[in-house]
């Protein structure tokens, strides 16, 4: 039985990019459990099918669409198919990101730098540009950009990635200011070190983990589910007077910009 019809997000339509595993999947699952119609997406059809099957088993109203956010046609198709299926869009969680290199920011090759900023920042903006008109038709909406603790406190091994996540903090402020008159709220989630496939280069290195745990007062790495409840709150009416803010969920790690 579908959970849609119950919960604080009942009837809302949510798109979550890069949502077939890790933080994105945990967010999609929570939004679905809280009543939203959820659209999950990633680049590989097999991963999309697996995520949809799992969420169906949990009673969520869900549709899956393959989408490489770096491709214009894929982004447009994601939006069009969502509107065709569910009639509109109320929520966007922009979670897609890449980090194809490890090292300091001064060591980043120009091509890698361009790719990181293309996916992590430019494509987030382009998705926003596509969904805002549909939110305006609904007289409101909520957008979440997934940044990182590294956007506040750069990690030496993630130099260029850290800068791209800082850029999202600025994008968050700029978009929130522009769309507030349309009752569209925009906020940013900044996860700490979360145990996912994406972060495995960090979390599977015992020496790095020990060093990171020394900086985490709660004494553990984060889990994807640790992010999901906060996002569900921020896109719900419970957060109706919150916009343009960045929320750090990092177990107490230092987080000043």
GIJOWO-V461926 format. One record per pair of residues at least 24 apart in sequence whose C-alpha atoms are under 10 Angstrom apart, sorted by the first residue. I is the first residue (numbers start at 1). J is the second residue. D is the distance in whole Angstrom. If there is no record, write none. Layout:
# GIJOWO-V461926
<<I;J;D> <I;J;D>>
This chain:
# GIJOWO-V461926
<<1;56;9> <1;57;9> <1;58;9> <1;59;5> <1;60;8> <1;61;9> <2;32;9> <2;33;9> <2;35;8> <2;37;10> <2;55;10> <2;56;8> <2;57;9> <2;58;8> <2;59;4> <2;60;5> <2;61;6> <2;62;9> <3;32;7> <3;33;6> <3;34;7> <3;35;6> <3;36;8> <3;37;9> <3;56;10> <3;58;8> <3;59;5> <3;60;6> <3;61;7> <4;31;10> <4;32;7> <4;33;8> <4;34;7> <4;35;4> <4;36;6> <4;37;7> <4;38;10> <4;59;8> <4;60;7> <4;61;6> <4;62;10> <5;34;9> <5;35;6> <5;36;8> <5;37;10> <5;61;10> <6;33;9> <6;34;7> <6;35;5> <6;36;9> <7;31;9> <7;32;9> <7;33;8> <7;34;5> <7;35;5> <7;36;8> <8;33;10> <8;34;6> <8;35;7> <8;36;8> <8;232;9> <8;233;9> <8;235;10> <8;236;7> <8;237;8> <8;238;9> <9;33;9> <9;34;5> <9;35;5> <9;36;5> <9;37;9> <9;90;10> <9;91;10> <9;232;8> <9;233;9> <9;235;8> <9;236;6> <9;237;8> <10;34;7> <10;35;4> <10;36;5> <10;37;8> <10;236;10> <11;35;7> <11;36;6> <11;37;7> <11;61;10> <11;86;9> <11;90;9> <12;36;5> <12;37;6> <12;38;8> <12;86;9> <12;88;9> <12;89;8> <12;90;6> <12;91;7> <12;141;9> <12;235;10> <12;236;9> <13;37;5> <13;38;6> <13;39;8> <13;61;10> <13;62;10> <13;82;8> <13;83;9> <13;85;10> <13;86;7> <13;87;8> <13;88;7> <13;89;5> <13;90;5> <13;91;6> <13;92;9> <13;141;10> <14;38;5> <14;39;6> <14;40;9> <14;62;9> <14;82;9> <14;86;10> <14;88;9> <14;89;6> <14;90;6> <14;91;4> <14;92;6> <14;93;8> <14;141;10> <14;142;9> <14;143;10> <14;235;9> <15;39;5> <15;40;6> <15;41;8> <15;62;10> <15;63;10> <15;64;10> <15;78;9> <15;79;8> <15;82;8> <15;89;8> <15;90;8> <15;91;6> <15;92;5> <15;93;6> <15;94;8> <15;131;10> <15;143;10> <16;40;6> <16;41;7> <16;42;9> <16;91;8> <16;92;6> <16;93;5> <16;94;6> <16;95;7> <16;96;9> <16;144;9> <17;41;5> <17;42;7> <17;43;10> <17;65;10> <17;66;10> <17;67;8> <17;68;9> <17;69;8> <17;75;10> <17;78;9> <17;92;8> <17;93;6> <17;94;6> <17;95;5> <17;96;6> <17;97;9> <17;124;10> <17;127;10> <18;42;5> <18;43;8> <18;48;10> <18;66;10> <18;67;8> <18;68;9> <18;69;9> <18;93;9> <18;94;8> <18;95;6> <18;96;5> <18;97;8> <19;47;9> <19;48;8> <19;51;8> <19;64;9> <19;93;9> <19;94;10> <19;95;8> <19;96;8> <20;44;9> <20;45;10> <20;46;10> <20;47;6> <20;48;6> <20;49;9> <20;50;8> <20;51;5> <20;52;8> <20;54;10> <20;64;9> <21;47;8> <21;48;9> <21;50;10> <21;51;8> <21;196;8> <21;197;8> <21;198;9> <21;224;9> <22;194;9> <22;195;8> <22;196;5> <22;197;7> <22;198;8> <22;199;10> <22;223;9> <22;224;6> <22;225;9> <23;95;8> <23;146;9> <23;191;9> <23;194;8> <23;195;9> <23;196;7> <23;197;10> <23;198;9> <23;223;8> <23;224;4> <23;225;7> <23;226;9> <23;227;7> <23;228;7> <24;93;8> <24;94;9> <24;95;6> <24;96;8> <24;146;9> <24;224;8> <24;225;10> <24;227;9> <24;228;8> <25;51;8> <25;52;10> <25;55;9> <25;95;10> <25;224;8> <25;225;9> <25;228;9> <26;223;9> <26;224;6> <26;225;5> <26;226;9> <26;227;8> <26;228;6> <26;229;9> <27;93;9> <27;95;10> <27;224;8> <27;225;7> <27;226;9> <27;227;7> <27;228;4> <27;229;8> <27;230;9> <27;231;7> <27;232;7> <28;55;9> <28;60;9> <28;62;9> <28;93;9> <28;228;8> <28;231;10> <28;232;9> <29;54;9> <29;55;6> <29;56;10> <29;58;8> <29;59;10> <29;60;8> <29;61;10> <29;62;9> <29;225;9> <29;228;8> <30;55;10> <30;60;9> <30;225;8> <30;227;10> <30;228;6> <30;229;7> <30;230;10> <30;231;9> <30;232;7> <31;60;9> <31;61;10> <31;91;10> <31;228;8> <31;229;9> <31;231;8> <31;232;6> <31;233;9> <31;235;9> <31;236;10> <32;56;10> <32;58;9> <32;59;8> <32;60;5> <32;61;6> <32;62;7> <32;232;10> <33;58;8> <33;59;7> <33;60;6> <33;61;9> <33;232;10> <34;60;9> <34;229;10> <34;232;8> <34;233;10> <34;236;10> <35;59;10> <35;60;8> <35;61;8> <36;60;8> <36;61;7> <36;62;9> <36;90;9> <36;91;9> <36;232;10> <37;61;5> <37;62;6> <37;63;8> <37;82;10> <37;85;10> <37;86;8> <37;89;10> <37;90;10> <37;91;10> <38;62;5> <38;63;6> <38;64;8> <38;82;9> <38;86;9> <38;91;9> <39;63;5> <39;64;6> <39;65;7> <39;78;9> <39;79;10> <39;81;9> <39;82;7> <39;85;10> <39;86;10> <39;92;10> <40;64;5> <40;65;6> <40;66;8> <40;67;9> <40;78;10> <41;65;5> <41;66;5> <41;67;6> <41;68;8> <41;69;9> <41;78;8> <41;96;10> <42;66;5> <42;67;5> <42;68;6> <42;69;8> <42;96;8> <43;67;5> <43;68;5> <43;69;8> <43;74;9> <44;68;9> <68;96;9> <68;119;9> <68;123;10> <69;94;10> <69;96;7> <69;97;9> <69;118;10> <69;119;7> <69;120;10> <69;122;10> <69;123;6> <69;124;8> <69;126;9> <69;127;8> <70;96;10> <70;115;9> <70;118;7> <70;119;6> <70;120;9> <70;122;9> <70;123;6> <70;124;9> <70;126;9> <70;127;10> <71;119;10> <71;123;9> <72;123;9> <72;126;9> <72;127;9> <75;123;9> <75;126;8> <75;127;7> <75;130;8> <76;126;10> <76;127;8> <76;130;7> <76;131;10> <78;127;9> <78;130;10> <79;127;9> <79;130;7> <79;131;7> <79;134;9> <80;130;10> <80;131;10> <83;131;10> <83;134;8> <87;134;9> <88;131;9> <88;133;10> <88;134;6> <88;135;8> <88;137;8> <88;138;7> <89;131;7> <89;132;9> <89;133;9> <89;134;6> <89;135;6> <89;136;9> <89;137;9> <89;138;8> <89;140;10> <89;141;8> <89;142;9> <90;131;9> <90;132;9> <90;134;8> <90;135;6> <90;136;9> <90;137;10> <90;138;7> <90;139;9> <90;140;7> <90;141;5> <90;142;6> <90;143;8> <90;184;9> <90;235;9> <91;131;9> <91;132;10> <91;135;8> <91;140;9> <91;141;6> <91;142;5> <91;143;6> <91;144;8> <91;184;9> <91;185;10> <91;186;10> <91;235;7> <91;236;9> <92;124;10> <92;127;9> <92;128;8> <92;131;8> <92;132;9> <92;135;10> <92;141;8> <92;142;7> <92;143;5> <92;144;6> <92;145;8> <92;186;9> <92;235;9> <93;124;9> <93;127;10> <93;128;10> <93;142;8> <93;143;6> <93;144;5> <93;145;6> <93;146;7> <93;186;10> <93;187;10> <93;188;9> <93;189;10> <93;231;9> <93;235;9> <94;120;9> <94;121;10> <94;123;9> <94;124;6> <94;125;9> <94;127;8> <94;128;9> <94;143;8> <94;144;6> <94;145;5> <94;146;6> <94;147;9> <94;188;10> <95;120;8> <95;124;8> <95;144;8> <95;145;7> <95;146;5> <95;147;8> <95;189;10> <96;120;7> <96;121;10> <96;123;9> <96;124;8> <96;145;9> <96;146;8> <96;147;10> <97;121;9> <97;123;9> <97;124;9> <97;146;9> <97;147;9> <97;161;9> <97;164;10> <97;165;9> <97;198;9> <98;161;8> <98;198;9> <99;158;8> <99;159;10> <99;160;8> <99;161;6> <99;162;10> <99;164;10> <99;198;9> <99;199;10> <100;158;10> <100;160;10> <100;161;9> <101;157;9> <101;158;8> <101;159;9> <101;160;8> <101;161;9> <102;156;9> <102;157;5> <102;158;6> <102;159;8> <102;160;9> <102;161;9> <102;201;9> <103;155;9> <103;156;7> <103;157;4> <103;158;6> <103;159;6> <103;160;8> <103;161;10> <104;154;10> <104;155;8> <104;156;5> <104;157;6> <104;158;6> <104;159;5> <104;160;7> <104;161;10> <104;162;10> <105;154;10> <105;155;10> <105;156;8> <105;157;8> <105;158;7> <105;159;4> <105;160;5> <105;161;8> <105;162;9> <105;163;8> <106;159;8> <106;160;8> <107;159;8> <107;160;9> <108;158;10> <108;159;8> <108;160;7> <108;161;10> <109;160;10> <112;160;9> <112;161;10> <113;159;10> <113;160;6> <113;161;8> <113;163;10> <113;164;9> <114;160;10> <116;160;7> <116;161;7> <116;162;10> <116;163;10> <116;164;7> <116;165;10> <117;160;9> <117;161;8> <117;163;9> <117;164;6> <117;165;9> <117;167;9> <117;168;10> <118;164;9> <119;164;9> <120;145;10> <120;146;9> <120;147;9> <120;161;8> <120;164;6> <120;165;7> <120;167;9> <120;168;8> <121;145;10> <121;147;10> <121;164;7> <121;165;8> <121;166;10> <121;167;7> <121;168;6> <121;169;10> <121;171;8> <122;164;10> <122;167;10> <122;168;9> <122;171;10> <124;168;9> <124;171;9> <125;168;9> <125;171;8> <125;172;10> <125;175;9> <128;175;9> <129;175;10> <132;179;8> <132;182;9> <132;184;8> <133;182;10> <135;179;10> <135;182;8> <135;183;9> <135;184;7> <136;179;9> <136;181;10> <136;182;6> <136;183;8> <136;184;8> <137;182;9> <138;182;10> <138;183;10> <138;184;10> <139;181;10> <139;182;6> <139;183;6> <139;184;8> <140;179;9> <140;180;9> <140;181;9> <140;182;6> <140;183;5> <140;184;5> <140;185;8> <141;179;10> <141;180;10> <141;182;8> <141;183;7> <141;184;4> <141;185;6> <141;186;9> <141;235;8> <141;236;9> <142;176;10> <142;183;9> <142;184;5> <142;185;5> <142;186;6> <142;187;8> <142;234;8> <142;235;5> <142;236;8> <142;237;10> <142;239;10> <142;240;9> <142;243;9> <143;172;9> <143;175;9> <143;176;9> <143;184;8> <143;185;6> <143;186;5> <143;187;6> <143;188;8> <143;231;10> <143;234;9> <143;235;7> <143;243;9> <144;172;8> <144;185;9> <144;186;6> <144;187;5> <144;188;5> <144;189;7> <144;231;8> <144;234;8> <144;235;8> <144;243;10> <144;244;10> <144;245;10> <144;246;9> <145;169;8> <145;171;9> <145;172;7> <145;186;8> <145;187;7> <145;188;5> <145;189;6> <145;190;9> <145;231;10> <145;246;9> <146;172;10> <146;187;9> <146;188;6> <146;189;5> <146;190;6> <146;191;8> <146;227;10> <146;231;10> <146;246;9> <146;247;10> <147;172;10> <147;188;6> <147;189;6> <147;190;5> <147;191;7> <147;192;10> <147;246;9> <147;247;9> <147;248;9> <148;188;9> <148;189;7> <148;190;4> <148;191;5> <148;192;6> <148;193;8> <148;194;10> <148;246;10> <148;247;10> <148;248;8> <148;249;9> <148;250;9> <148;255;10> <149;189;9> <149;190;5> <149;191;6> <149;192;5> <149;193;8> <149;247;10> <149;248;7> <149;249;8> <149;250;7> <149;253;8> <149;254;8> <149;255;7> <149;256;9> <149;257;10> <150;190;8> <150;191;9> <150;192;8> <150;193;9> <150;255;8> <150;257;10> <151;190;8> <151;191;10> <151;255;9> <151;256;9> <151;257;8> <152;190;9> <152;248;9> <152;254;9> <152;255;5> <152;256;6> <152;257;4> <153;253;9> <153;254;7> <153;255;6> <153;256;7> <153;257;6> <154;255;10> <154;257;9> <157;202;9> <158;202;10> <165;190;9> <166;190;10> <166;257;9> <168;246;10> <169;244;9> <169;245;9> <169;246;7> <170;244;9> <170;246;10> <171;244;9> <172;243;9> <172;244;6> <172;245;8> <172;246;8> <173;243;8> <173;244;5> <173;245;7> <173;246;9> <174;244;8> <175;243;10> <175;244;8> <176;242;10> <176;243;6> <176;244;5> <176;245;9> <177;243;8> <177;244;7> <179;243;10> <180;243;8> <180;244;9> <183;240;9> <183;241;10> <183;243;10> <184;240;10> <184;243;8> <185;234;9> <185;235;8> <185;239;9> <185;240;8> <185;241;8> <185;242;7> <185;243;5> <185;244;7> <185;245;10> <186;234;9> <186;235;9> <186;242;8> <186;243;5> <186;244;5> <186;245;8> <186;246;9> <187;231;9> <187;234;7> <187;235;9> <187;242;8> <187;243;6> <187;244;5> <187;245;5> <187;246;6> <187;247;8> <188;231;9> <188;234;9> <188;243;9> <188;244;8> <188;245;6> <188;246;4> <188;247;6> <188;248;9> <189;227;8> <189;230;8> <189;231;7> <189;234;9> <189;245;9> <189;246;6> <189;247;5> <189;248;6> <189;249;7> <190;227;9> <190;246;7> <190;247;6> <190;248;5> <190;249;6> <190;250;8> <190;255;10> <191;222;8> <191;223;10> <191;224;9> <191;226;9> <191;227;7> <191;247;8> <191;248;6> <191;249;5> <191;250;6> <191;251;9> <192;216;9> <192;221;8> <192;222;7> <192;223;10> <192;227;10> <192;248;7> <192;249;6> <192;250;4> <192;251;7> <192;252;9> <192;253;7> <192;254;10> <192;255;9> <193;220;9> <193;221;6> <193;222;6> <193;223;9> <193;224;10> <193;249;9> <193;250;7> <193;251;9> <193;253;9> <194;220;9> <194;221;6> <194;222;4> <194;223;5> <194;224;6> <194;225;10> <194;226;9> <194;227;9> <194;249;10> <194;250;8> <195;220;10> <195;221;7> <195;222;6> <195;223;6> <195;224;7> <196;222;9> <196;223;8> <196;224;7> <212;253;9> <213;251;10> <213;253;9> <214;253;9> <215;250;10> <215;251;9> <215;252;8> <215;253;6> <215;254;7> <216;250;7> <216;251;6> <216;252;6> <216;253;5> <216;254;8> <217;250;9> <217;251;6> <217;252;5> <217;253;7> <217;254;10> <218;250;9> <218;251;5> <218;252;7> <218;253;9> <219;251;8> <219;252;9> <220;250;10> <220;251;8> <221;250;8> <221;251;8> <222;249;8> <222;250;7> <222;251;7> <226;250;9> <226;251;10>>
